[in-house]
Amino acid sequence: MDGVKEYPARVTLFEDGAYRWSYDMDMWRNRYLLTFLVKVLAAICAPLCALILYWLGPKYMNLRTYLIMALCVAGLYAMMLGIYAVCALAMRGVYHLCYEMDAETVVLVQSPATRERNDTLSAIASLARVAPGGGRLARRVGGTLAMAEVVGTTYFANITRVRPHPEWDVINLREWFGMNQIYIGAEDYAFVRDYIYDHVRESAK
C-alpha cells in the first residue's frame, strides 16, 4: 500500500482496529509550530540570561550589558526563524504527517516526504551548531521539525495533559518528560479529541 492510500486525509478505521490518517500542515499559515519554537527559545534564553547576570554581578548590570544580551537573543531568534524558513522551503511549505491510533497509543509515523528532507535538516543543524549557543537551538528546532524522521509513540497511559488547539488543527499531548503534537483535519478533529479524552486518565483532561 502506498503512503496516500495507507494514510488517507480523513481519519479511517482499518481492519486491524487502528485509525490512520495524514495531515498536510501549511508551514506558512499554521503558526502553532513556529509559536511553539518561539516559546521553547524563550524558555532557554530567560534563565540563561538571568544566570549570566548573576555571575557578572551588580557592577555589570547596566544598559550596555542589557543591549549586548538583547542582541544575542535577537541573533538566536533570527537563526531559529532562518532554520524554520529553510526547512519550510525544503518541504515546499507543507509538513506532511502520518498517524496511527488505537486504544493504547497514538503514533507519529515517518512519511516518504520526511526522508527527502533528512539531508537538509542535518546540514542546517550542523551549520547552526557553529554559532555560539547554537547547538542547543539547532537540536530543539531540528528535533521538533524532524519528529517524523523516526516512529514516535505516545502511550495514553503516560499522558499528563491534553491541550486542544482547534484553531490550529492540533492537540498537544504532554508527558512527564516530553510532548507530542497531533494534527487532525477540522472534519475529524472532534472525533480524535474525544477518543483521546476517553483513553487518558481523568486528571489529564
N, C-alpha and C positions, 0 to 999 in steps of 0.2 A: 504494500500500500504506500503511495507516495505521501509527502507531507501534507498536501492540500486536502486529500481525502481522509487521511488518518486524523487530522486535526482540523475539523470544519470550523467555520467562523462562528456558528451557533453552538451552544452547549448541547452535546449529544450523548445519550446513553448508549454504550456499546454492549455487546453480548457478554463480555467478561464482567459486567457490573460497574465499570468505570465510566465516568463522564470525561469527555475530551472536547477541547475547543482551542482555537487560536485567536490571537488578538494582534492587530497591527496598530501600534501606538505611534501617532504622529509626534515626532520629537520636537517639532517647531511649535505646535499648537497645544499639545498636552504638557503643561508646565509642572506637573506633580514631581516628576523625577528631578527636574532641574531645581525646584524648590527644596526638595529633599537634600540634594547635594549642597545647596547653599547653607542649610541648617547644619549639616554634618561639618562643613568647613568652619562655621561659626562656633560649633561645639569644640573644635580643635583649637581655634585661634584664641578664644576668650581666656581659657585657663593658662594657655601658653604665654600670652601677653601679661597676665597677672603675675605669673611666676617670674618672668623676666624683670618686671618692675620691682618685685620683692627682692630679687637678687641684686639689682642695681642700687636699691636703697633710695631714701628721700632726696639725696643730692642730685640724682638724675631725673627726678620727676618734674620735668619742665616741658615747655611747648615743643622744643626741638626733638626730644625723645618721643613724645606722642606723635609728632609728624612722621618720624622715621618708622615707627611701628605701624602707623596708618598706611604708609606707602608699601611696606612689606605685606600687610594684609591685602591691600588692593592688588598687589602683584600676584598673590596666591589666587585671589578670585579671578583675575584675568587669565591665569593659567588654567583654572578649572573650566571657565567658560570656553577657552580655546580648545581644550580637550573634548569638551562636550560637542562643540561645533564640528570639529574634525570627525568625531565618531558619527554624528548625525549625517554629515556629508558622505561618509564612507558607506552608510546604510541607506543612502538616498532619502533620508528624512523619516524612515519607517523602522521602528524597533519591533521585529516580528517575534512573538512569544507564543509558546505552546504549553498547554496544561493538561494534566490528568488529575482526576479527583475521585476518591472512593470514600468509604465510611471512616477510614483511619488517617488518610493523608491527602495532601494536595501537592502535586509535583510540577516543578518548572522544568520542562524538557528542552534539551538542546535542539535547535532547529537548523536546517541547512543554511539559512541566511546568517546564523551566528558563526558558523565555521568560516564563512567568507571574510568576516571582519577580524578574525583572531590575530592575523599578522599586523593589521593596522593598530589594534589596541595594544599589542605588545610593543610596537615601535613607539607609540605615543607615551606609554608608561616609562619606557627606557629613557626617552628624552626628558620627561618630567622629573625623573629621579636625579638628573644632573643638577637641577636648580636646588639651592639651599632650602631645606624643608619640603622639597617637592616629593620625596619618596613616599611619605605617608599619604599625601594628597593623591598621588598617582595610583596608589593601591586602593584608596577609597573610591575614586572615580572609576578606575578601571574595573574594580571588583563589582561595583554597583551596575555598571553598564554591561558587564560581561557575565552576569549571573546565569544566563542561559548557555554558557560555554560548557558547563557541566550540569548533570542532573542534580537539581536541588529539591530536597524533600522536606516538607513541613508536616510534622505529626500534630494532629488536632489535640492530642493529649498534652502536648508541650506548649501550646499557645497560652499566653498570659493576657493578651489583649487583642481584641478585634476592633479596628478603626476603619469604618467605611468612609469613602470619599467619592460618592456617586457623581459629583461634578467632574471628576477626572477619570471615571470608569475604573477605579482602583479600590482594593481592600487591603489595608496594611495589617499584616499578621505579626504580632510581636511575641518573641520568646524570651527566655531569661538571658540568653547570650547571642541574640541575633534577631533578624526580622526578614520578612519576605513580602513582596508586593504582588498581589494577584490582580490582573487586568481582565475585565469582562465587558463585553458589549452591553449597551444600555438595555437591549431586549431581554437579556438573561441575567442582568445584574442582581435583581431582587431574589431570583431563584438561588444563585450561588451564595449570596449573603445569608439567606435564611438557612440554606443547607449547612453552611459553616457554623452558624449560630446553634443549630441542632446537634452539632457534634463536638463542640468545645465545652469546657467547664463553665458553670454559671458565672463565676467571677470574671471570666474573660469577656463577657458580653458588654 
